[in-house]
Amino acid sequence: MAIAVNPFDPRTVLLAKHAQHVVLVHFPIALLITAVGFDIAGEWWKKPQLSTVARYNLAVAALATIPVVATGLLAWQWQLAGHKLKGVLLQHLVMGVVSSLLIWLVWWMHVRTKDRTVRLPIELLAALAVAVTAHLGGFLSGVNAPG
Amino acid sequence: MNRNVFIGAVVLALALQVAGQDAKGTTVEVKIDNFSFSPATITIPAGTTVRWTNRDDIPHTVVSDKEIFKSKPLDTDDQFSYTFTKPGTYDYFCSIHPKMTGKVVVQ
C-alpha cells in the first residue's frame, strides 16, 4: 500500500528516502576542488585571472556549505532522533564541520590577501579534509552495499 | 527413595525453568549483516521480543514505518530489542539506508 506523503513537508524532503544532504554535499566538494585547481594553475602559469576564478568558486562553495551542514544536522536530529553519535557517524560530523570551516577560511584568505604561501597549503588541507569527510560519508551512505 | 527424590527435584527444576521462560516470553534474533536484515521477514506470536544485532562495520538503525519503535544508531555488535504485544504487521527499515527493509508479522 502506498503511503501518502506531502512533497512540501520539510520532513518529507529531508528524511530517509528523500535525504537531500547526500545530494547537496556534492556542490561544495566540486566547487572547492575546482577552486584549488584554478588557484594552483594560476600560480603555475602566473595568471592572476585564474586565482580570481578560484575566489568566485570558493565563495559559492562556502555558501553551499550552509545547506549541507543544515541538512546534515537536521538528518541527525530527525532521522536519528538526535541520539549521541559515535564511530563513523561522529567522525563524519566532526570532519564535516572542520571541512566547512576550512572552506570558509580559504575563501576569507582569498579575499583578504594575495599571499599564496600560506593560502595554498591551507587550500590543500581543506581539500584533504573534504576528501576524508566524503570518504566517511560514502561509507555511511552504503556505496559498498551489495546490489 | 533417594532416587525418587532426585528425579522429582529434576522434574520440578525443569518445570520451573519452563514456567520462567513462559513468563519472560521468547526472544527471536534478527541479524543485520551486509546491508540487510536476516531474516527479512519473521512471524512470531504476540508477546515475543525481537532482538536485532548489528554485525556490519557500518552503523544502522531499526525504525518502524509508523515509528512504533525506533532504535538509536547501532554500531557494530550493538543490539536493539522490542517486544511485540499486539498482533499485526510491522514494516521497518534502516533510516540511514532506507533500502534496507524488514517485516515482523505478529500473530
gemmi code that builds the backbone of each chain (N, CA, C; Angstrom):
import gemmi

chains = {
    "A": [
        ("MET", (0.844, -1.195, 0.000), (0.000, 0.000, 0.000), (0.880, 1.246, 0.000)),
        ("ALA", (0.617, 2.161, -0.917), (1.424, 3.377, -0.995), (1.107, 4.307, 0.175)),
        ("ILE", (2.159, 4.953, 0.671), (1.968, 5.880, 1.785), (1.869, 7.290, 1.223)),
        ("ALA", (0.808, 7.993, 1.582), (0.621, 9.353, 1.090), (1.610, 10.285, 1.782)),
        ("VAL", (2.341, 11.044, 0.997), (3.295, 11.994, 1.571), (3.070, 13.370, 0.966)),
        ("ASN", (3.317, 14.371, 1.779), (3.214, 15.744, 1.305), (4.585, 16.171, 0.788)),
        ("PRO", (4.718, 16.424, -0.518), (6.036, 16.751, -1.058), (6.599, 18.078, -0.550)),
        ("PHE", (5.746, 18.903, 0.093), (6.222, 20.193, 0.590), (6.468, 20.189, 2.099)),
        ("ASP", (6.303, 19.028, 2.715), (6.623, 18.899, 4.129), (8.145, 18.781, 4.260)),
        ("PRO", (8.795, 19.662, 5.044), (10.259, 19.607, 5.153), (10.777, 18.234, 5.548)),
        ("ARG", (10.015, 17.527, 6.379), (10.472, 16.190, 6.803), (10.484, 15.217, 5.629)),
        ("THR", (9.499, 15.377, 4.744), (9.465, 14.514, 3.562), (10.701, 14.754, 2.700)),
        ("VAL", (11.071, 16.021, 2.611), (12.203, 16.386, 1.753), (13.524, 15.952, 2.364)),
        ("LEU", (13.595, 16.039, 3.701), (14.891, 15.846, 4.346), (15.137, 14.453, 4.896)),
        ("LEU", (14.075, 13.719, 5.162), (14.288, 12.444, 5.840), (14.619, 11.312, 4.877)),
        ("ALA", (14.770, 10.133, 5.465), (15.158, 8.955, 4.698), (14.301, 8.788, 3.461)),
        ("LYS", (14.897, 8.282, 2.423), (14.292, 8.050, 1.116), (14.248, 9.318, 0.276)),
        ("HIS", (14.372, 10.491, 0.927), (14.419, 11.739, 0.161), (15.559, 12.608, 0.692)),
        ("ALA", (16.525, 11.994, 1.321), (17.569, 12.752, 2.014), (18.313, 13.668, 1.039)),
        ("GLN", (18.248, 14.970, 1.315), (18.871, 15.945, 0.431), (20.340, 16.173, 0.763)),
        ("HIS", (20.747, 15.798, 1.962), (22.132, 16.021, 2.379), (23.115, 15.375, 1.399)),
        ("VAL", (22.811, 14.147, 1.009), (23.722, 13.425, 0.111), (23.716, 14.011, -1.303)),
        ("VAL", (22.698, 14.776, -1.622), (22.651, 15.437, -2.933), (23.422, 16.754, -2.868)),
        ("LEU", (23.094, 17.559, -1.856), (23.671, 18.904, -1.750), (25.174, 18.888, -1.498)),
        ("VAL", (25.650, 17.827, -0.837), (27.048, 17.798, -0.421), (28.010, 17.833, -1.616)),
        ("HIS", (27.521, 17.436, -2.798), (28.417, 17.401, -3.953), (28.809, 18.798, -4.443)),
        ("PHE", (27.980, 19.795, -4.159), (28.263, 21.148, -4.666), (29.524, 21.756, -4.042)),
        ("PRO", (29.620, 21.850, -2.698), (30.863, 22.417, -2.142), (32.092, 21.570, -2.453)),
        ("ILE", (31.918, 20.259, -2.548), (33.070, 19.396, -2.858), (33.615, 19.753, -4.252)),
        ("ALA", (32.716, 19.782, -5.223), (33.144, 20.055, -6.599), (33.703, 21.466, -6.734)),
        ("LEU", (33.040, 22.426, -6.094), (33.481, 23.814, -6.213), (34.838, 24.028, -5.545)),
        ("LEU", (35.052, 23.390, -4.396), (36.343, 23.528, -3.721), (37.461, 22.930, -4.569)),
        ("ILE", (37.239, 21.725, -5.082), (38.278, 21.068, -5.885), (38.592, 21.902, -7.130)),
        ("THR", (37.535, 22.441, -7.745), (37.738, 23.297, -8.927), (38.528, 24.540, -8.555)),
        ("ALA", (38.171, 25.145, -7.427), (38.847, 26.363, -6.983), (40.329, 26.104, -6.714)),
        ("VAL", (40.606, 25.004, -6.036), (42.011, 24.672, -5.743), (42.771, 24.454, -7.049)),
        ("GLY", (42.122, 23.787, -7.984), (42.750, 23.563, -9.291), (43.065, 24.870, -10.004)),
        ("PHE", (42.114, 25.786, -10.002), (42.328, 27.089, -10.649), (43.426, 27.880, -9.934)),
        ("ASP", (43.436, 27.813, -8.602), (44.424, 28.582, -7.854), (45.838, 28.059, -8.118)),
        ("ILE", (45.975, 26.738, -8.146), (47.292, 26.149, -8.426), (47.709, 26.476, -9.869)),
        ("ALA", (46.745, 26.406, -10.792), (47.046, 26.729, -12.196), (47.461, 28.197, -12.322)),
        ("GLY", (46.778, 29.075, -11.581), (47.123, 30.493, -11.610), (48.532, 30.736, -11.106)),
        ("GLU", (48.921, 30.015, -10.088), (50.273, 30.129, -9.526), (51.302, 29.562, -10.508)),
        ("TRP", (50.937, 28.445, -11.097), (51.864, 27.742, -12.001), (52.160, 28.572, -13.242)),
        ("TRP", (51.105, 29.106, -13.860), (51.264, 29.856, -15.107), (51.296, 31.372, -14.906)),
        ("LYS", (51.323, 31.783, -13.643), (51.387, 33.214, -13.305), (50.251, 34.002, -13.949)),
        ("LYS", (49.059, 33.473, -13.820), (47.875, 34.146, -14.379), (46.920, 34.471, -13.230)),
        ("PRO", (46.919, 35.721, -12.784), (46.072, 36.087, -11.641), (44.581, 35.930, -11.919)),
        ("GLN", (44.200, 35.938, -13.227), (42.767, 35.774, -13.532), (42.253, 34.426, -13.021)),
        ("LEU", (43.135, 33.423, -13.091), (42.712, 32.091, -12.646), (42.460, 32.085, -11.131)),
        ("SER", (43.245, 32.861, -10.404), (43.023, 32.960, -8.950), (41.711, 33.684, -8.655)),
        ("THR", (41.366, 34.628, -9.519), (40.077, 35.307, -9.357), (38.931, 34.317, -9.567)),
        ("VAL", (39.089, 33.477, -10.577), (38.077, 32.426, -10.817), (37.982, 31.530, -9.578)),
        ("ALA", (39.139, 31.184, -9.025), (39.161, 30.337, -7.820), (38.402, 31.013, -6.674)),
        ("ARG", (38.589, 32.340, -6.544), (37.919, 33.061, -5.449), (36.400, 32.991, -5.594)),
        ("TYR", (35.910, 33.164, -6.823), (34.452, 33.092, -7.031), (33.930, 31.681, -6.756)),
        ("ASN", (34.690, 30.690, -7.193), (34.292, 29.297, -6.902), (34.213, 29.061, -5.401)),
        ("LEU", (35.211, 29.589, -4.690), (35.249, 29.395, -3.237), (34.083, 30.091, -2.549)),
        ("ALA", (33.708, 31.264, -3.075), (32.577, 31.993, -2.480), (31.310, 31.144, -2.564)),
        ("VAL", (31.082, 30.551, -3.730), (29.882, 29.716, -3.896), (30.016, 28.433, -3.071)),
        ("ALA", (31.242, 27.888, -3.027), (31.465, 26.671, -2.223), (31.155, 26.953, -0.747)),
        ("ALA", (31.618, 28.110, -0.265), (31.372, 28.454, 1.147), (29.871, 28.596, 1.405)),
        ("LEU", (29.176, 29.265, 0.492), (27.721, 29.411, 0.656), (27.023, 28.040, 0.593)),
        ("ALA", (27.548, 27.185, -0.266), (26.922, 25.852, -0.427), (27.089, 24.990, 0.813)),
        ("THR", (28.063, 25.320, 1.672), (28.225, 24.514, 2.896), (27.055, 24.733, 3.866)),
        ("ILE", (26.394, 25.880, 3.755), (25.320, 26.186, 4.725), (24.174, 25.174, 4.631)),
        ("PRO", (23.576, 24.984, 3.446), (22.507, 23.970, 3.384), (23.008, 22.552, 3.646)),
        ("VAL", (24.279, 22.304, 3.308), (24.813, 20.948, 3.543), (24.889, 20.675, 5.047)),
        ("VAL", (25.460, 21.628, 5.788), (25.569, 21.446, 7.240), (24.165, 21.405, 7.864)),
        ("ALA", (23.296, 22.289, 7.384), (21.933, 22.339, 7.941), (21.192, 21.018, 7.730)),
        ("THR", (21.253, 20.484, 6.508), (20.534, 19.231, 6.245), (21.178, 18.055, 6.988)),
        ("GLY", (22.493, 18.120, 7.151), (23.174, 17.069, 7.912), (22.739, 17.077, 9.373)),
        ("LEU", (22.680, 18.282, 9.956), (22.263, 18.386, 11.364), (20.785, 18.006, 11.526)),
        ("LEU", (19.958, 18.404, 10.558), (18.536, 18.051, 10.637), (18.334, 16.542, 10.490)),
        ("ALA", (19.131, 15.930, 9.612), (19.036, 14.471, 9.463), (19.414, 13.788, 10.780)),
        ("TRP", (20.421, 14.339, 11.433), (20.831, 13.775, 12.733), (19.691, 13.911, 13.745)),
        ("GLN", (19.076, 15.080, 13.784), (18.029, 15.314, 14.769), (16.751, 14.539, 14.459)),
        ("TRP", (16.384, 14.461, 13.197), (15.101, 13.848, 12.842), (15.235, 12.362, 12.529)),
        ("GLN", (16.232, 12.050, 11.713), (16.366, 10.670, 11.275), (16.911, 9.788, 12.385)),
        ("LEU", (17.868, 10.332, 13.137), (18.498, 9.562, 14.210), (18.049, 10.054, 15.576)),
        ("ALA", (16.999, 10.880, 15.594), (16.390, 11.370, 16.837), (17.391, 12.072, 17.753)),
        ("GLY", (18.447, 12.630, 17.163), (19.419, 13.386, 17.965), (20.218, 12.540, 18.936)),
        ("HIS", (20.231, 11.223, 18.724), (20.990, 10.348, 19.627), (22.467, 10.712, 19.591)),
        ("LYS", (23.121, 10.462, 20.720), (24.554, 10.713, 20.802), (25.271, 9.874, 19.749)),
        ("LEU", (26.118, 10.517, 18.969), (26.788, 9.807, 17.884), (28.124, 9.242, 18.343)),
        ("LYS", (28.520, 8.162, 17.692), (29.845, 7.612, 17.932), (30.315, 6.939, 16.647)),
        ("GLY", (31.558, 6.518, 16.639), (32.086, 5.808, 15.474), (32.113, 6.666, 14.212)),
        ("VAL", (31.785, 6.040, 13.103), (31.894, 6.705, 11.801), (30.961, 7.911, 11.714)),
        ("LEU", (29.783, 7.803, 12.312), (28.838, 8.930, 12.271), (29.438, 10.164, 12.951)),
        ("LEU", (30.063, 9.961, 14.101), (30.673, 11.085, 14.819), (31.857, 11.642, 14.031)),
        ("GLN", (32.662, 10.749, 13.473), (33.815, 11.197, 12.672), (33.347, 12.029, 11.479)),
        ("HIS", (32.271, 11.575, 10.851), (31.740, 12.295, 9.689), (31.231, 13.682, 10.103)),
        ("LEU", (30.546, 13.754, 11.226), (30.038, 15.040, 11.712), (31.194, 16.002, 12.000)),
        ("VAL", (32.184, 15.532, 12.735), (33.323, 16.393, 13.107), (34.078, 16.841, 11.853)),
        ("MET", (34.366, 15.894, 10.961), (35.108, 16.242, 9.752), (34.289, 17.154, 8.836)),
        ("GLY", (32.977, 16.990, 8.843), (32.123, 17.859, 8.033), (32.184, 19.300, 8.520)),
        ("VAL", (32.135, 19.472, 9.819), (32.209, 20.828, 10.389), (33.593, 21.425, 10.126)),
        ("VAL", (34.636, 20.626, 10.329), (36.011, 21.105, 10.079), (36.171, 21.492, 8.608)),
        ("SER", (35.675, 20.655, 7.716), (35.783, 20.937, 6.273), (35.083, 22.245, 5.916)),
        ("SER", (33.883, 22.434, 6.455), (33.124, 23.655, 6.164), (33.869, 24.886, 6.657)),
        ("LEU", (34.399, 24.800, 7.869), (35.148, 25.939, 8.414), (36.392, 26.223, 7.572)),
        ("LEU", (37.051, 25.174, 7.108), (38.250, 25.365, 6.280), (37.898, 26.015, 4.941)),
        ("ILE", (36.764, 25.637, 4.363), (36.345, 26.253, 3.087), (36.100, 27.750, 3.294)),
        ("TRP", (35.407, 28.073, 4.392), (35.178, 29.499, 4.690), (36.497, 30.230, 4.951)),
        ("LEU", (37.434, 29.568, 5.643), (38.737, 30.181, 5.931), (39.509, 30.448, 4.645)),
        ("VAL", (39.491, 29.479, 3.736), (40.217, 29.638, 2.472), (39.610, 30.780, 1.657)),
        ("TRP", (38.276, 30.832, 1.624), (37.621, 31.941, 0.896), (37.997, 33.286, 1.521)),
        ("TRP", (37.991, 33.353, 2.849), (38.323, 34.585, 3.561), (39.770, 34.993, 3.252)),
        ("MET", (40.671, 34.018, 3.210), (42.074, 34.327, 2.909), (42.217, 34.835, 1.477)),
        ("HIS", (41.410, 34.297, 0.563), (41.437, 34.774, -0.826), (41.032, 36.232, -0.897)),
        ("VAL", (40.028, 36.593, -0.113), (39.520, 37.961, -0.135), (40.511, 38.904, 0.536)),
        ("ARG", (41.126, 38.439, 1.631), (41.948, 39.315, 2.461), (43.374, 39.477, 1.952)),
        ("THR", (43.923, 38.468, 1.317), (45.340, 38.561, 0.961), (45.629, 37.864, -0.364)),
        ("LYS", (46.624, 38.345, -1.039), (47.048, 37.693, -2.284), (48.269, 36.803, -2.040)),
        ("ASP", (48.700, 36.750, -0.790), (49.852, 35.918, -0.449), (49.479, 34.437, -0.525)),
        ("ARG", (50.122, 33.746, -1.454), (49.758, 32.349, -1.679), (50.550, 31.378, -0.816)),
        ("THR", (51.599, 31.860, -0.153), (52.485, 30.934, 0.568), (51.758, 30.198, 1.688)),
        ("VAL", (50.845, 30.900, 2.341), (50.070, 30.243, 3.402), (48.769, 29.680, 2.837)),
        ("ARG", (48.203, 30.422, 1.851), (46.872, 30.064, 1.346), (46.850, 28.695, 0.675)),
        ("LEU", (47.829, 28.448, -0.186), (47.808, 27.180, -0.932), (47.890, 25.949, -0.028)),
        ("PRO", (48.782, 25.938, 0.970), (48.784, 24.765, 1.868), (47.451, 24.580, 2.594)),
        ("ILE", (46.819, 25.697, 2.979), (45.523, 25.562, 3.674), (44.454, 25.076, 2.696)),
        ("GLU", (44.553, 25.527, 1.444), (43.628, 25.015, 0.421), (43.762, 23.500, 0.270)),
        ("LEU", (45.002, 23.054, 0.235), (45.231, 21.608, 0.094), (44.755, 20.855, 1.336)),
        ("LEU", (44.950, 21.494, 2.497), (44.460, 20.883, 3.741), (42.934, 20.778, 3.712)),
        ("ALA", (42.283, 21.842, 3.217), (40.813, 21.833, 3.103), (40.361, 20.727, 2.156)),
        ("ALA", (41.089, 20.597, 1.027), (40.732, 19.539, 0.058), (40.896, 18.161, 0.690)),
        ("LEU", (41.942, 18.001, 1.508), (42.168, 16.716, 2.181), (41.044, 16.428, 3.190)),
        ("ALA", (40.684, 17.474, 3.951), (39.607, 17.308, 4.943), (38.296, 16.948, 4.256)),
        ("VAL", (38.022, 17.609, 3.138), (36.796, 17.305, 2.386), (36.829, 15.872, 1.860)),
        ("ALA", (38.012, 15.454, 1.401), (38.132, 14.077, 0.875), (37.851, 13.054, 1.976)),
        ("VAL", (38.394, 13.311, 3.173), (38.162, 12.376, 4.286), (36.680, 12.363, 4.662)),
        ("THR", (36.087, 13.561, 4.743), (34.660, 13.660, 5.080), (33.811, 12.913, 4.054)),
        ("ALA", (34.138, 13.123, 2.785), (33.379, 12.470, 1.708), (33.555, 10.959, 1.761)),
        ("HIS", (34.767, 10.528, 2.080), (35.014, 9.081, 2.190), (34.131, 8.477, 3.288)),
        ("LEU", (34.111, 9.162, 4.438), (33.286, 8.663, 5.545), (31.807, 8.710, 5.181)),
        ("GLY", (31.405, 9.791, 4.515), (30.006, 9.925, 4.106), (29.607, 8.846, 3.112)),
        ("GLY", (30.500, 8.561, 2.181), (30.227, 7.500, 1.204), (30.101, 6.155, 1.889)),
        ("PHE", (30.981, 5.935, 2.866), (30.951, 4.700, 3.641), (29.601, 4.553, 4.351)),
        ("LEU", (29.149, 5.668, 4.946), (27.872, 5.657, 5.676), (26.686, 5.460, 4.745)),
        ("SER", (26.781, 6.085, 3.570), (25.620, 6.053, 2.673), (25.413, 4.674, 2.057)),
        ("GLY", (26.426, 3.813, 2.169), (26.236, 2.455, 1.692), (26.674, 2.226, 0.272)),
        ("VAL", (27.670, 2.985, -0.183), (28.153, 2.740, -1.544), (28.779, 1.361, -1.660)),
        ("ASN", (29.190, 0.806, -0.511), (29.779, -0.545, -0.535), (28.732, -1.642, -0.436)),
        ("ALA", (27.468, -1.218, -0.332), (26.416, -2.210, -0.153), (26.254, -3.066, -1.403)),
        ("PRO", (25.871, -4.322, -1.227), (25.684, -5.163, -2.411), (24.491, -4.688, -3.240)),
        ("GLY", (24.550, -4.928, -4.518), (23.440, -4.555, -5.399), (23.465, -3.103, -5.720)),
    ],
    "B": [
        ("MET", (14.388, -44.591, 47.402), (13.785, -43.374, 47.948), (14.544, -42.130, 47.483)),
        ("ASN", (15.873, -42.205, 47.718), (16.705, -41.079, 47.311), (16.609, -40.827, 45.814)),
        ("ARG", (16.526, -41.938, 45.046), (16.437, -41.812, 43.597), (15.159, -41.070, 43.203)),
        ("ASN", (14.043, -41.413, 43.865), (12.770, -40.760, 43.575), (12.805, -39.268, 43.906)),
        ("VAL", (13.455, -38.960, 45.009), (13.586, -37.546, 45.395), (14.394, -36.780, 44.357)),
        ("PHE", (15.469, -37.425, 43.900), (16.329, -36.783, 42.890), (15.563, -36.513, 41.597)),
        ("ILE", (14.829, -37.554, 41.120), (14.046, -37.401, 39.875), (12.984, -36.317, 40.059)),
        ("GLY", (12.352, -36.325, 41.208), (11.330, -35.313, 41.491), (11.915, -33.914, 41.468)),
        ("ALA", (13.111, -33.771, 42.030), (13.764, -32.453, 42.061), (14.107, -31.984, 40.663)),
        ("VAL", (14.589, -32.935, 39.825), (14.934, -32.584, 38.438), (13.690, -32.148, 37.683)),
        ("VAL", (12.605, -32.907, 37.827), (11.341, -32.573, 37.149), (10.854, -31.198, 37.615)),
        ("LEU", (10.932, -30.944, 38.905), (10.488, -29.655, 39.458), (11.332, -28.503, 38.901)),
        ("ALA", (12.649, -28.743, 38.830), (13.555, -27.699, 38.313), (13.243, -27.384, 36.857)),
        ("LEU", (13.022, -28.440, 36.060), (12.689, -28.236, 34.646), (11.367, -27.499, 34.500)),
        ("ALA", (10.398, -27.874, 35.299), (9.079, -27.234, 35.240), (9.192, -25.746, 35.586)),
        ("LEU", (9.989, -25.452, 36.593), (10.162, -24.046, 36.996), (10.860, -23.252, 35.893)),
        ("GLN", (11.826, -23.917, 35.258), (12.550, -23.223, 34.186), (11.620, -22.903, 33.027)),
        ("VAL", (10.800, -23.903, 32.635), (9.840, -23.685, 31.534), (8.852, -22.587, 31.911)),
        ("ALA", (8.374, -22.627, 33.150), (7.428, -21.609, 33.594), (8.070, -20.230, 33.550)),
        ("GLY", (9.321, -20.177, 33.941), (10.049, -18.896, 33.912), (10.178, -18.359, 32.513)),
        ("GLN", (10.450, -19.273, 31.555), (10.580, -18.844, 30.160), (9.257, -18.312, 29.634)),
        ("ASP", (8.174, -18.999, 30.001), (6.861, -18.544, 29.545), (6.562, -17.157, 30.069)),
        ("ALA", (6.933, -16.942, 31.332), (6.653, -15.642, 31.930), (7.442, -14.537, 31.229)),
        ("LYS", (8.675, -14.848, 30.868), (9.516, -13.823, 30.251), (9.195, -13.679, 28.768)),
        ("GLY", (8.641, -14.711, 28.124), (8.419, -14.698, 26.687), (9.695, -15.084, 25.980)),
        ("THR", (9.548, -15.401, 24.691), (10.723, -15.823, 23.935), (11.340, -14.641, 23.203)),
        ("THR", (12.571, -14.844, 22.799), (13.288, -13.812, 22.053), (13.721, -14.378, 20.714)),
        ("VAL", (13.445, -13.620, 19.674), (13.835, -14.032, 18.318), (14.937, -13.086, 17.853)),
        ("GLU", (15.944, -13.662, 17.242), (17.096, -12.871, 16.802), (16.972, -12.477, 15.331)),
        ("VAL", (17.280, -11.237, 15.040), (17.406, -10.792, 13.647), (18.798, -10.199, 13.498)),
        ("LYS", (19.513, -10.673, 12.512), (20.881, -10.221, 12.297), (20.896, -9.109, 11.240)),
        ("ILE", (21.683, -8.084, 11.505), (21.892, -7.036, 10.495), (23.281, -7.259, 9.934)),
        ("ASP", (23.336, -7.662, 8.683), (24.629, -8.002, 8.092), (24.592, -7.734, 6.599)),
        ("ASN", (25.695, -7.197, 6.098), (25.830, -6.970, 4.659), (24.655, -6.154, 4.110)),
        ("PHE", (24.301, -5.110, 4.854), (23.239, -4.176, 4.460), (21.886, -4.862, 4.271)),
        ("SER", (21.590, -5.831, 5.133), (20.258, -6.443, 5.072), (19.881, -7.012, 6.439)),
        ("PHE", (18.575, -7.128, 6.645), (18.057, -7.761, 7.850), (17.860, -9.248, 7.544)),
        ("SER", (18.337, -10.081, 8.441), (18.240, -11.522, 8.181), (17.738, -12.268, 9.423)),
        ("PRO", (16.592, -12.929, 9.323), (15.688, -12.998, 8.170), (14.927, -11.677, 7.985)),
        ("ALA", (14.609, -11.387, 6.731), (13.947, -10.115, 6.427), (12.515, -10.095, 6.937)),
        ("THR", (11.880, -11.254, 6.942), (10.501, -11.354, 7.444), (10.439, -12.445, 8.508)),
        ("ILE", (9.842, -12.100, 9.638), (9.651, -13.124, 10.670), (8.197, -13.109, 11.113)),
        ("THR", (7.721, -14.263, 11.484), (6.360, -14.395, 12.009), (6.467, -14.919, 13.437)),
        ("ILE", (5.856, -14.173, 14.356), (6.028, -14.503, 15.778), (4.679, -14.388, 16.499)),
        ("PRO", (4.544, -15.086, 17.609), (3.339, -14.883, 18.420), (3.452, -13.604, 19.251)),
        ("ALA", (2.301, -13.045, 19.600), (2.301, -11.826, 20.427), (3.033, -12.097, 21.742)),
        ("GLY", (3.739, -11.091, 22.213), (4.499, -11.233, 23.449), (5.949, -11.593, 23.216)),
        ("THR", (6.299, -11.815, 21.952), (7.681, -12.190, 21.630), (8.546, -10.934, 21.522)),
        ("THR", (9.756, -11.065, 21.997), (10.726, -9.977, 21.854), (11.617, -10.263, 20.651)),
        ("VAL", (11.818, -9.250, 19.850), (12.750, -9.382, 18.720), (14.006, -8.593, 19.058)),
        ("ARG", (15.135, -9.237, 18.885), (16.409, -8.566, 19.168), (17.232, -8.482, 17.886)),
        ("TRP", (17.524, -7.243, 17.484), (18.353, -7.019, 16.297), (19.800, -6.795, 16.745)),
        ("THR", (20.733, -7.417, 16.047), (22.156, -7.236, 16.347), (22.875, -6.800, 15.081)),
        ("ASN", (23.599, -5.710, 15.177), (24.316, -5.215, 14.002), (25.660, -5.924, 13.853)),
        ("ARG", (25.806, -6.705, 12.816), (27.073, -7.393, 12.543), (27.869, -6.691, 11.435)),
        ("ASP", (27.361, -5.554, 10.976), (28.075, -4.801, 9.939), (29.114, -3.873, 10.565)),
        ("ASP", (30.030, -3.415, 9.736), (31.021, -2.435, 10.203), (30.463, -1.016, 10.150)),
        ("ILE", (29.255, -0.899, 9.666), (28.639, 0.411, 9.438), (27.429, 0.554, 10.354)),
        ("PRO", (27.186, 1.739, 10.896), (26.020, 1.890, 11.770), (24.702, 1.732, 11.010)),
        ("HIS", (23.732, 1.170, 11.681), (22.389, 1.016, 11.133), (21.383, 1.383, 12.211)),
        ("THR", (20.150, 1.572, 11.786), (19.069, 1.778, 12.746), (17.935, 0.807, 12.423)),
        ("VAL", (17.036, 0.667, 13.368), (15.838, -0.158, 13.173), (14.652, 0.744, 13.489)),
        ("VAL", (13.915, 1.128, 12.450), (12.836, 2.095, 12.623), (11.557, 1.556, 11.986)),
        ("SER", (10.495, 1.526, 12.775), (9.206, 1.100, 12.258), (8.663, 2.158, 11.293)),
        ("ASP", (8.019, 1.721, 10.222), (7.441, 2.665, 9.259), (6.506, 3.650, 9.944)),
        ("LYS", (5.803, 3.152, 10.962), (4.850, 4.005, 11.678), (5.446, 4.559, 12.966)),
        ("GLU", (6.760, 4.449, 13.083), (7.513, 4.944, 14.243), (6.996, 4.373, 15.566)),
        ("ILE", (6.560, 3.126, 15.527), (6.140, 2.449, 16.762), (7.376, 2.113, 17.593)),
        ("PHE", (8.447, 1.744, 16.917), (9.729, 1.549, 17.600), (10.825, 2.190, 16.764)),
        ("LYS", (11.861, 2.624, 17.455), (12.934, 3.353, 16.774), (14.205, 3.189, 17.588)),
        ("SER", (15.200, 2.580, 17.001), (16.441, 2.380, 17.750), (17.337, 3.594, 17.613)),
        ("LYS", (18.320, 3.676, 18.482), (19.401, 4.645, 18.283), (20.320, 4.066, 17.213)),
        ("PRO", (21.278, 4.845, 16.703), (22.219, 4.260, 15.737), (22.980, 3.102, 16.381)),
        ("LEU", (22.954, 1.954, 15.724), (23.602, 0.753, 16.262), (24.953, 0.551, 15.596)),
        ("ASP", (26.006, 0.660, 16.400), (27.333, 0.359, 15.878), (27.528, -1.155, 15.848)),
        ("THR", (28.698, -1.561, 15.401), (28.980, -2.998, 15.313), (28.754, -3.688, 16.657)),
        ("ASP", (27.976, -4.762, 16.620), (27.643, -5.593, 17.788), (26.651, -4.937, 18.762)),
        ("ASP", (26.199, -3.741, 18.459), (25.143, -3.133, 19.286), (23.826, -3.872, 19.033)),
        ("GLN", (22.950, -3.848, 20.045), (21.675, -4.556, 19.924), (20.508, -3.632, 20.249)),
        ("PHE", (19.370, -3.986, 19.687), (18.127, -3.273, 19.983), (17.018, -4.315, 20.108)),
        ("SER", (16.210, -4.188, 21.145), (15.120, -5.151, 21.350), (13.786, -4.428, 21.445)),
        ("TYR", (12.762, -5.112, 20.985), (11.408, -4.582, 21.107), (10.452, -5.765, 21.291)),
        ("THR", (9.526, -5.620, 22.228), (8.552, -6.681, 22.480), (7.237, -6.342, 21.798)),
        ("PHE", (6.789, -7.255, 20.963), (5.564, -7.043, 20.195), (4.392, -7.645, 20.969)),
        ("THR", (3.505, -6.815, 21.437), (2.383, -7.290, 22.251), (1.082, -7.366, 21.466)),
        ("LYS", (0.997, -6.597, 20.371), (-0.260, -6.576, 19.604), (-0.088, -7.240, 18.240)),
        ("PRO", (-1.060, -8.071, 17.843), (-0.978, -8.689, 16.517), (-1.012, -7.631, 15.405)),
        ("GLY", (-0.377, -7.950, 14.321), (-0.356, -7.025, 13.192), (0.913, -7.211, 12.387)),
        ("THR", (1.045, -6.410, 11.360), (2.247, -6.454, 10.519), (3.037, -5.170, 10.730)),
        ("TYR", (4.279, -5.327, 11.077), (5.144, -4.186, 11.383), (6.285, -4.130, 10.352)),
        ("ASP", (6.171, -3.183, 9.446), (7.258, -2.971, 8.484), (8.287, -2.040, 9.121)),
        ("TYR", (9.541, -2.307, 8.866), (10.584, -1.437, 9.412), (11.716, -1.285, 8.403)),
        ("PHE", (12.581, -0.333, 8.663), (13.702, -0.077, 7.755), (14.852, 0.543, 8.536)),
        ("CYS", (15.988, 0.696, 7.860), (17.141, 1.401, 8.450), (17.070, 2.837, 7.961)),
        ("SER", (16.997, 3.783, 8.886), (16.813, 5.178, 8.458), (18.071, 5.769, 7.824)),
        ("ILE", (19.214, 5.103, 7.999), (20.439, 5.575, 7.327), (20.501, 4.999, 5.912)),
        ("HIS", (19.992, 3.782, 5.770), (19.993, 3.115, 4.461), (18.575, 2.628, 4.172)),
        ("PRO", (17.716, 3.502, 3.670), (16.285, 3.173, 3.550), (15.977, 1.968, 2.668)),
        ("LYS", (16.941, 1.552, 1.859), (16.675, 0.361, 1.029), (16.673, -0.907, 1.869)),
        ("MET", (17.219, -0.822, 3.051), (17.206, -1.979, 3.958), (15.850, -2.036, 4.652)),
        ("THR", (15.080, -3.062, 4.344), (13.745, -3.169, 4.934), (13.523, -4.559, 5.533)),
        ("GLY", (12.589, -4.616, 6.457), (12.222, -5.892, 7.070), (10.779, -5.854, 7.526)),
        ("LYS", (10.305, -7.013, 7.959), (8.902, -7.089, 8.361), (8.754, -8.063, 9.530)),
        ("VAL", (7.933, -7.667, 10.496), (7.598, -8.562, 11.604), (6.091, -8.779, 11.566)),
        ("VAL", (5.699, -10.032, 11.432), (4.272, -10.377, 11.444), (3.973, -10.967, 12.825)),
        ("VAL", (3.101, -10.296, 13.568), (2.759, -10.745, 14.920), (1.365, -11.379, 14.871)),
        ("GLN", (1.301, -12.645, 15.301), (0.017, -13.368, 15.236), (-0.689, -13.344, 16.587)),
    ],
}
model = gemmi.Model(1)
for chain_id, residues in chains.items():
    chain = gemmi.Chain(chain_id)
    for i, (resn, *xyz) in enumerate(residues, 1):
        res = gemmi.Residue()
        res.name, res.seqid = resn, gemmi.SeqId(i, " ")
        for name, pos in zip(("N", "CA", "C"), xyz):
            atom = gemmi.Atom()
            atom.name, atom.element = name, gemmi.Element(name[0])
            atom.pos, atom.b_iso = gemmi.Position(*pos), 0.0
            res.add_atom(atom)
        chain.add_residue(res)
    model.add_chain(chain)
structure = gemmi.Structure()
structure.add_model(model)
structure.setup_entities()
